[in-house]
Amino acid sequence: MTASTLRLIPPVKRRVPVPPYPQSAVSDMEKESAFVRPVDPPPRSQVPSLPCQTPCQASSLVVIYLPNLNLTSSADNNCTFQRDIDPDQRSCVVPEGQPIRVQCSAVSNPEIANITWTSPAGLTNGQGGNGQLVIPSADRHAHNTQFICTATTGNSPPDSRLPLTNSTFLRVYVAYPSSVKALELNNVATNLTVNESDVTPVNLTCRSDGRPTPRTQLVRKHDGTVLKTVTGGSYTDVDDDTVVDHVISPARCEDTGTYMCVSDNQLGPEERLALSLFVNCKCC
């Protein structure tokens, strides 16, 4: 066969047979799409049951997870939860002498077997799974610390990962009124006399205590002049006194007078302590 005798024959278009449709059908396109429309599965009752070809064994999936702990305040608890003190842990503030009663609860799988409260100071509470921290009277020296609630699961069913343990922390701050601990002139807690001619500096030092930390001021009494102020309001600075220092240099004749340390944190009356400074005037 030569090239002149070759003929290109177009491909034959084969049409998939479409079953007859009612006269309401509007187009061949709809008929074509209807032909491939998925069919709803048969009712479950019509699905035959097929027997196992090999021995069948029942199995179940058991999910285990760590205890999820939650702290709540009991009705007679005077330790108020506050989130703005320390964002990294739960904190509560209790007035000194008032009770603390906080409930620690947890959910887990397996079920909780025991919940225990401990503290770095060695205090323990809540043994036996009841999860309640009970302190009848809060004390600034004993209870101004962190408490740890630890929940432990059971170990059934037997599993090498059990028991599971998780902990949460509660920082307790014991609040108490402010007080002036010391007022010193040149490191001596008594009245002081100096000579103007000696060109002597006088160091005034005031120390106060309280939780929250008090606003503490050094004040010249006869005219009410505030020489220096340290703003308080902190619960977290629990280890140090509030210290206010002021230097009169040099001490002059007109600096003679009474000087006060004033402390206040709104939990009691304002506290004051005063000392007198005498400056012998220089002769003309």
matplotlib code that plots the C-alpha trace (Angstrom):
import matplotlib.pyplot as plt

x = [0.0, 1.4, 1.0, -1.6, -3.9, -3.9, -7.1, -7.6, -10.6, -12.0, -12.5, -15.9, -17.7, -19.2, -22.1, -22.8, -26.4, -28.7, -31.8, -35.1, -36.1, -39.5, -40.7, -40.0, -36.3, -35.2, -31.8, -29.4, -26.9, -29.1, -29.7, -26.0, -25.4, -28.3, -26.8, -23.6, -25.4, -24.2, -26.7, -27.5, -26.3, -28.8, -30.3, -28.0, -30.5, -30.1, -26.3, -25.4, -23.2, -20.0, -18.5, -14.8, -12.6, -10.0, -10.6, -12.0, -10.8, -12.5, -10.2, -10.6, -8.6, -7.8, -6.6, -4.6, -3.8, -2.1, -4.2, -5.7, -5.7, -7.9, -7.9, -11.0, -11.8, -14.0, -16.9, -14.9, -11.6, -10.2, -7.3, -8.4, -7.2, -5.4, -4.0, -2.2, 0.5, 2.3, 1.1, 3.2, 1.3, -1.9, -1.6, -3.8, -3.7, -4.9, -4.9, -2.7, -4.7, -7.4, -8.0, -6.9, -9.1, -8.4, -9.7, -7.5, -9.3, -8.2, -9.5, -7.5, -7.6, -7.0, -8.9, -7.1, -5.8, -4.3, -4.0, -1.4, -0.4, 3.3, 5.4, 9.2, 9.0, 8.0, 4.3, 2.0, -1.8, -4.6, -3.3, -5.6, -7.0, -9.3, -7.3, -8.0, -5.4, -6.5, -4.6, -6.7, -4.7, -2.3, 1.1, 3.5, 6.6, 5.2, 2.7, 4.1, 5.3, 4.5, 2.3, 2.3, -0.8, 0.2, -2.3, -1.4, -3.4, -4.0, -2.0, -4.8, -5.0, -1.3, 0.8, 4.5, 3.5, 1.4, 0.9, 0.8, 1.6, 1.0, 1.3, 0.1, 1.4, -0.3, 1.7, 0.2, 0.9, 0.1, -0.9, -0.2, -0.2, 2.9, 5.3, 8.3, 11.2, 13.9, 14.8, 18.5, 20.5, 24.1, 23.4, 22.4, 18.7, 18.9, 18.7, 21.7, 23.7, 26.2, 28.1, 27.4, 31.1, 32.1, 30.4, 29.0, 26.6, 23.7, 22.3, 18.7, 17.6, 14.1, 13.2, 9.6, 7.9, 4.5, 2.7, 1.9, 5.0, 4.0, 4.4, 7.3, 8.3, 10.9, 9.2, 10.5, 7.9, 7.8, 6.9, 5.6, 8.2, 8.5, 12.2, 11.8, 9.1, 9.2, 6.0, 4.8, 2.1, 4.1, 3.4, 6.4, 9.1, 8.8, 12.4, 13.6, 12.5, 11.5, 14.4, 14.3, 17.5, 18.1, 21.3, 21.5, 24.9, 26.1, 23.9, 23.1, 21.6, 18.1, 18.1, 17.5, 14.2, 12.3, 12.3, 9.8, 9.6, 6.0, 4.7, 1.3, -0.1, -3.9, -4.2, -4.0, -3.2, -0.4, 2.9, 5.3, 8.7, 10.5, 14.0, 15.4, 18.4, 20.2, 22.6, 24.7, 24.8, 28.2, 29.3, 29.7]
y = [0.0, 3.3, 6.7, 7.7, 4.9, 5.7, 7.0, 8.6, 7.1, 9.2, 7.4, 6.1, 7.8, 5.1, 6.2, 4.6, 3.4, 5.4, 3.8, 5.4, 8.4, 9.9, 12.6, 15.2, 14.9, 18.2, 17.4, 14.7, 16.3, 15.7, 12.1, 11.5, 12.9, 10.9, 7.8, 8.1, 9.5, 7.6, 5.2, 5.4, 2.4, -0.3, -0.4, -2.0, -4.8, -5.9, -6.2, -9.9, -11.0, -12.7, -15.2, -15.0, -17.1, -17.2, -17.4, -14.0, -12.2, -9.2, -6.3, -2.8, 0.5, 1.9, 5.5, 6.6, 10.2, 12.2, 13.7, 17.0, 19.1, 21.9, 24.2, 25.6, 27.6, 26.1, 28.1, 28.9, 29.7, 33.2, 32.8, 34.8, 33.7, 36.5, 36.2, 39.5, 38.6, 35.9, 34.9, 31.6, 30.0, 30.1, 32.6, 33.4, 36.1, 35.4, 37.8, 36.6, 34.5, 33.5, 30.0, 28.5, 25.8, 24.9, 21.9, 20.1, 17.8, 15.8, 13.6, 10.9, 7.4, 5.2, 6.9, 9.0, 6.9, 9.6, 13.4, 14.9, 18.5, 19.3, 22.4, 23.1, 23.8, 20.2, 20.8, 18.1, 18.0, 16.3, 12.7, 9.8, 11.2, 13.9, 16.6, 19.4, 21.8, 22.9, 25.5, 26.8, 30.0, 31.5, 32.5, 34.8, 32.7, 29.2, 29.6, 32.3, 29.8, 27.6, 24.5, 21.6, 19.4, 16.0, 13.5, 9.9, 7.3, 3.7, 1.0, -1.1, -2.6, -3.7, -1.4, -0.5, 3.2, 3.2, 4.9, 8.3, 11.5, 15.2, 18.3, 21.9, 24.7, 27.2, 30.2, 31.5, 35.1, 35.9, 39.6, 41.6, 45.3, 47.5, 48.5, 50.7, 48.5, 51.2, 54.8, 55.7, 58.9, 58.1, 54.4, 55.1, 54.7, 57.7, 61.5, 63.1, 66.3, 67.6, 70.9, 73.0, 74.0, 70.4, 70.2, 66.9, 64.9, 63.2, 59.9, 59.1, 55.5, 54.1, 50.4, 49.1, 45.8, 44.6, 42.5, 43.9, 46.1, 49.4, 52.9, 54.3, 57.9, 60.0, 63.2, 66.4, 66.9, 70.7, 71.6, 68.3, 68.1, 64.6, 64.0, 60.6, 58.0, 54.3, 53.1, 49.7, 47.3, 44.2, 40.7, 39.0, 40.9, 38.8, 38.4, 42.0, 45.1, 48.3, 50.7, 54.4, 56.5, 60.2, 62.3, 65.8, 67.1, 69.1, 69.5, 73.2, 75.1, 75.2, 71.3, 71.1, 69.4, 66.1, 63.5, 60.7, 57.4, 56.8, 53.4, 52.4, 49.4, 50.0, 46.9, 48.9, 52.3, 54.3, 53.6, 56.3, 56.6, 59.8, 61.0, 64.5, 66.1, 69.0, 71.1, 73.6, 76.8, 78.1, 81.2, 84.3]
z = [0.0, -1.0, 0.7, -1.9, -1.0, 2.9, 4.4, 7.9, 9.5, 12.4, 15.8, 16.4, 19.3, 21.5, 23.6, 27.0, 26.9, 29.2, 30.6, 29.7, 31.7, 32.3, 30.0, 32.7, 32.0, 30.6, 28.9, 27.9, 30.3, 33.2, 32.1, 31.8, 35.3, 36.7, 35.4, 37.5, 40.6, 43.8, 45.4, 49.1, 51.0, 51.9, 55.4, 58.0, 58.5, 54.9, 55.1, 55.4, 58.3, 57.2, 59.5, 60.5, 58.2, 61.1, 64.9, 66.0, 69.2, 70.9, 71.7, 73.3, 73.3, 76.8, 76.9, 79.9, 80.7, 83.4, 86.3, 85.4, 88.6, 89.7, 92.8, 94.3, 97.4, 100.1, 101.7, 104.8, 103.0, 103.6, 101.1, 98.1, 94.7, 92.8, 89.3, 89.1, 91.7, 89.8, 86.3, 86.4, 89.2, 91.3, 94.2, 97.1, 99.8, 103.4, 106.4, 109.2, 111.7, 109.2, 108.0, 104.7, 103.2, 99.5, 97.7, 95.1, 92.8, 89.8, 87.0, 85.2, 83.8, 85.7, 88.6, 91.2, 94.1, 96.3, 96.5, 98.8, 99.8, 100.7, 101.0, 100.9, 104.7, 105.2, 105.9, 104.8, 104.5, 102.7, 103.1, 102.1, 98.9, 100.2, 98.5, 101.0, 102.3, 105.8, 107.9, 110.8, 111.4, 108.8, 110.1, 108.3, 109.3, 108.7, 105.8, 103.6, 101.1, 98.1, 98.5, 96.1, 95.4, 93.9, 92.5, 91.8, 89.9, 90.6, 88.8, 87.5, 84.8, 85.1, 82.9, 83.1, 82.7, 85.9, 88.3, 86.7, 88.8, 88.2, 90.4, 90.6, 92.8, 95.1, 96.4, 99.7, 100.7, 104.4, 104.7, 107.8, 108.8, 108.3, 111.1, 111.4, 112.4, 112.8, 112.3, 112.5, 112.3, 111.2, 111.9, 115.5, 116.6, 119.0, 118.7, 117.2, 117.8, 115.3, 114.8, 111.7, 111.7, 111.3, 107.9, 108.9, 106.7, 108.4, 107.0, 107.8, 107.4, 107.8, 107.8, 107.6, 107.2, 106.1, 103.5, 101.1, 101.3, 102.8, 101.4, 103.4, 103.8, 105.5, 106.7, 108.3, 111.0, 111.7, 108.1, 106.7, 104.0, 102.5, 102.0, 100.2, 99.4, 98.5, 97.0, 98.3, 97.3, 96.5, 97.8, 96.2, 98.0, 101.1, 102.2, 102.7, 104.6, 102.9, 103.2, 102.7, 102.9, 102.8, 103.3, 104.6, 103.5, 105.1, 108.1, 108.7, 111.6, 109.9, 109.6, 113.3, 114.0, 114.3, 111.5, 111.1, 109.4, 108.3, 107.1, 105.8, 103.8, 104.4, 106.7, 109.9, 111.3, 110.0, 111.8, 112.8, 114.5, 115.2, 116.1, 116.7, 115.1, 116.7, 114.7, 116.7, 114.7, 113.6, 115.3, 113.1]

ax = plt.figure().add_subplot(projection="3d")
ax.plot(x, y, z, "-o")
ax.set_aspect("equal")
plt.show()
